[in-house]
Amino acid sequence: MRASVIAWVLWASAVAGASAAGAAGEAQVPASEVKGGRVYRSLFDAGGAQIAIWRWAAAGERAGPPILILPELGLSKAFYEKFAANLQARGREVFLVEWRGAGDSSRPAKGAGGLEALFLGDAPTALRVVLEATKAPRAVLLGHGLGGASAVLVADGMKDKVAGLVLVSVPARYEVPNLAVEKFAGIVQARAVAPGPIALRSWLELPLPFESKSATDLFELLLVHGDAFTSVRKDELRAALGTVAPELVADVWRWMTSGELILRDGPVLPARGLGPALAGLELPVLSIGSVRDNLVHLEHAFALRTAAPKAIQRELVVQRLEGFDSEAGHLMLTDEALIRDLAAQIVTFQEELK
């Protein structure tokens, strides 16, 4: 599988002020020759950080528009590579961006690591790279978790470049999901004055603020709540957690407590709230949620029904009652028992796009 993965590392210089941000929005993605198994690096300003984009070249001729995965915040390629390889084997061309602070991307510069930097800098930059690399007119955006809100915002800002959206546990409306998240956010914010990014691995090893028979710490409660993962696999996933900037935690906390995601202008795209972006969304959307998700509850994900009345919507609930083999919670895309079925559903959705 590794031989078929092409890594693109985009070396980005820091953005200084609004004028530089505007220039970044007008920049063109440099063309790069693509050959299987080789690594390419290109200079591109994504707004204050180096971002890595991974490519799984289609097995044979590419079927349908390319798919760009926009991960959960702080998660690296390691969480998605088996899922991406399954799509690849079905003839799909798959890309994945690692947010600044995760995987092979650099740690964000101070003041350049909030949600604007990721959602309105890293994500649209990645989409432009995908379209340049594949010469496709449009791509499918597959957003996971909180990072999936970027799929909606990019679709809103680059309407003619997006064929459809797959939203996996993405909150269309958000509230603080549980007491554990509230306690975690409070502790992080109290210590956010310390310089440097926050390592998620150590923070998610904090003990729970209440007794639980199904989880031992925040990592298990929020991300792998369910029955899908062995202790070895959990350790692998813990090790793959990235870092986030303190301002990113503060942005997410405001999102949860206000119920709406409001952003300032980003390095590549101008700002717009998630609510208005959803209200104007007219694309086909496949929304996937899990009953065992303790980070994004079903009612938060499926609030899309009313938040995006113009979108052509399809819903998929992951639970045994619906015939799935496992209930993996928020990390359903890493569950080998679910990957095959979820990939098949996503391919069917992609094939129906015009």
N, C-alpha and C positions, 0 to 999 in steps of 0.2 A: 504494500500500500504506500509506503513512504517514497518509493521510487516514482510514484505517479503524482506526488504532491509537489507543486511548484510554489516556492515561497517568494513573495514580493515584499521587500522592505523599503518603505518610502521614507527617506531621510528628510525630516522637516525642520526648518529653522524657526526660531521664536518669532511670534507676531508682536510688533510693538505699536499699539494704538489702533484706532479705528481705520486709519488710512491703509495700513498694512493688511487689515482684515478685508477691506474692500478689494484690494489688489488680489488677494488670494482667491476671492470669489470669481475673478475674471480670468484666472490662470487656466492654462490648458494642461491636460495630462500628457506627459511625454510618451511618445510611442515607444514600445519595447517589443522586440521580437520574442516570441514565446516558443520554447522547445521543451518537451517533456524532460523532467529531471534536473533542469538547470535552474540556478538561482539568479534573479535579476534584482538590481537595486536602482531606483530612480529618485532624483531630487523632486520633491513636491512638498509644498507648504500646507500642512493640515492644521496649523495653528498652535505651535509651541511644543510639539513632541514628534518623535519618530513613531510611525505606526506600521505594523506588519500586516500584510494581506497574503493569505494562503489560497492556493488554487488547486483544486482537484480536477484535472482535465478529463473531459468526457471520455468514456470507454467507447471508442468508435466515433461515428458522426454525432454531433451534439443534437439532442432532441429538445426542442422548445427553447425559450429564453433562458439565459444563465440565471443562477440562483445565488444571491448574496446573503450570507448569514450575518446578522447583527446580534452578537451574544448578550447574555445577561452581564450586568456590570461586574467587572473583576474576574470574569471567567476567560480562560485561554482556549487555544485550539484543542487541547487535550480533552476537553469536555464534549467536543463535537466531531472528532475525526472519524469515529466509526460510523456515525450517522451520515456524514458527508461522503464517506467511501461507499455507503449503500446507495446513495443517490447517484454517485458517479458510475457505479456498476449498471445503473438503469439508463445510462446514456445522458445523464445531466452534467452540465458544466457548473461546478460549485466553487464559490469563493467565500472566504471568511475573513473579517477584519478583527484584529485583536486591539481592543481599546488601549489607549495610552495607559501604561501601568500594568498591563497584563501580557503574559507570554513573551514574545520577542519584541514587543513594542517598548519604547523607553518610558521611564518614569516621567510624569508630567512636570513641567516647570511650575514653580509656585505661581498661583493665580491663573494658570492655564489648564486646570484640570476639572472644572465644573461641568455640569450637564451641557452647557452651550458648546464647550470645546469638543465633547464627544459626539453629541447628537447633531450639531450644526457645523462641525469641522471634520472629525474622523469619518462619519458615516457618508456624507455626500462626496467626500474625497474618494472613498472606497468605491462608490457607485460609478464615478467617472472612470476610475481605473478599470473596473469590470467591463464597461462598455467599450473603452478604448482597446482593451486586450482581446475582446471577442468580436468586435465590430458589430455587435448586436444593437438594434435600436432601443431596446428596453430590457429590463431585468425584473425578476421576481425578488422581492425583499422578504426574507424570512427573519422576523424579529423574535427574540426570546426574552421573556421577563421584562424588567424595567428598561433594558436596552432596546426592547422592541418598540418602545414609544418613538425611537428615532426613525423607525421604518415609516410611521405615519407622518412624521414631520418632513422627512425627505420626500415622500410621495407628494406631500402638499407643496413643497418648494420646487420639485423637479417633476411635475405631473406627466410630461411627455416622455420621461425616461423610465417609468415604472409600469409594468404590465399587471401586477397584482400583488397582494400582501398575504403572507402566512404569519399569523400572530399567535405565538405559543406562550401561554400564560402572560399575556401583556395586559396591564391594567388600563382600561379605557376610562375608568374612574377609580380613584385610589383613596384608601383610608389606612390608618395604622392597622396592620393585620392581626397583631396579637401583643400581649404584654412583653414577650421576649424582645420583639423589635423595638418597642418603646424604651425598654431598659438599655438595649444596645445603643440606640441613637443618643440617649441621654449621656451615657458614659463617654462615647466617642466625642460628642460635642463639647463635653466638659474638658477633654484633653486635646482638643483640636488645635489649641494654641501652640502645641509642640510642632517644630518644623518637620517637613518631610511627609511623604505619603504614608498611608495607613496600610499595614500588611493584613489582609483579610484572614489569612490562615491563623494567625495568633488571636485575632479578635473573635473569630467564630469558634474558638475553643473555650470561650467563656462558659461557665456553668449556667444552666437554666435558672430563671428566677422562680420556678415552680417545679413540682415533682412531675416526672413523665416516665411512663413505662416504655415508650417507643423511641426516646431520644436521650442522649447523654449531654449534649451541648447544643449551642446555637447552630452549628453546621448541620448536625443531623436533623434538628427540628425544622429548619427553614429550607434546606436544600435536598436532603435525601430521606425525607419523611416517607416511609413506605417499606416495602419488603423486597426491593429489587437488588440491593447492593450487599456484597460480602464485605467483611472487615478489610480485606486487602484492597478491594476496589475503592472503598471509602478513603483509605489512606492515600491511594493514588490521586483521587480527586482533591483531597485536602492539599496535597503537595502542589497541585496545579493552580491553586488560587493565586490571583495577582494582588496588586495594590491599588488603592484609590486615594485621590487627593482629599484632604479634609473638607474642601469646599464642595466636593461631590456628595459627601455624606450630608452636609447641611442642605444642599439642593434637594436631595431625595426626601429629607425630613420635612421640608417645606411643602413638597409635593403631597406627601401623605397627610399632613395636618391641615392643609388648605383644600385638598381634594382636587386641585387643578395644577397642571404643570405650566408655569409661566417662565419663559426664557428671555434673556437679553439677546442682542445680535451675536451670532457666532462667527468663527473665522471664515466660513465659506458661504453659509446661508444666512439670510436675515431671520430674526426671531419671529415666532408666532406661537401662541399657546396651543397646547394639545387639544383642548376643547374645540376651538375654531377650526383646527386642522381636521379633526374627526367630523365635524359638522359639514365640512365641504368635501369630504372624501366620497368619490364616485367610482372607485375601483372595485373589482371582485376581491373579496376577503375571505380567507379560511381562518376561523378563530378556534384555537385548540386550548382546552383547559383540563385540569385534573382535580378530582374531588379530594385528593390528598395533598394539595398544594398549600403549604402554610405561609408562603410569602405573597402570592397573588391568588386570592380566593376566586372561586368561580364567579361570584356576583361582581367582582371587580373586572374580570376579563370579559364576561358576557354583558356588561353594561354597554358594550359596543352596539347592542341592538337599538338602543335609543340615542346613543351618542353619535352614531354615524348612519342616519336614516336614509342617505342617498346611496350608500354602498350596497353592493350585491353580496349578501352575507351567507356563509355556511358555517355551522358550528359542529365541533367534535368534542365529546366529553370522554376523557380517558378514565375508565373504571371497568371492573370486571363485569358489572351488569350490562355493559355495552359490548362485551365479548373480548376485551383485552386480557392478555395473560398476566399483566402486572399493574400495580398502581404505584408509580415511582415518585409521585409528587412533583416538585418543581424541576427536578433533573430528568424528566421523562426522555429527553433526547439522548441521554447517556445510557439508558436501560436497554440492554441487548435484546430483551424479550419484547420490547416495544418498537425498536428501531425499524424493523422490517415493515410492520403494519403502518406506522406513521409515515415512513418514506413512500409507501404505496399510495396512501391517501393524498400526500402532497404532490406526487407525480400526476395522479388523476386530475387534481385541481389545476396543475400547471398546464396539462395537455388541453384543458378546456378553454384556456385563455386565447383570445384572438390576437 
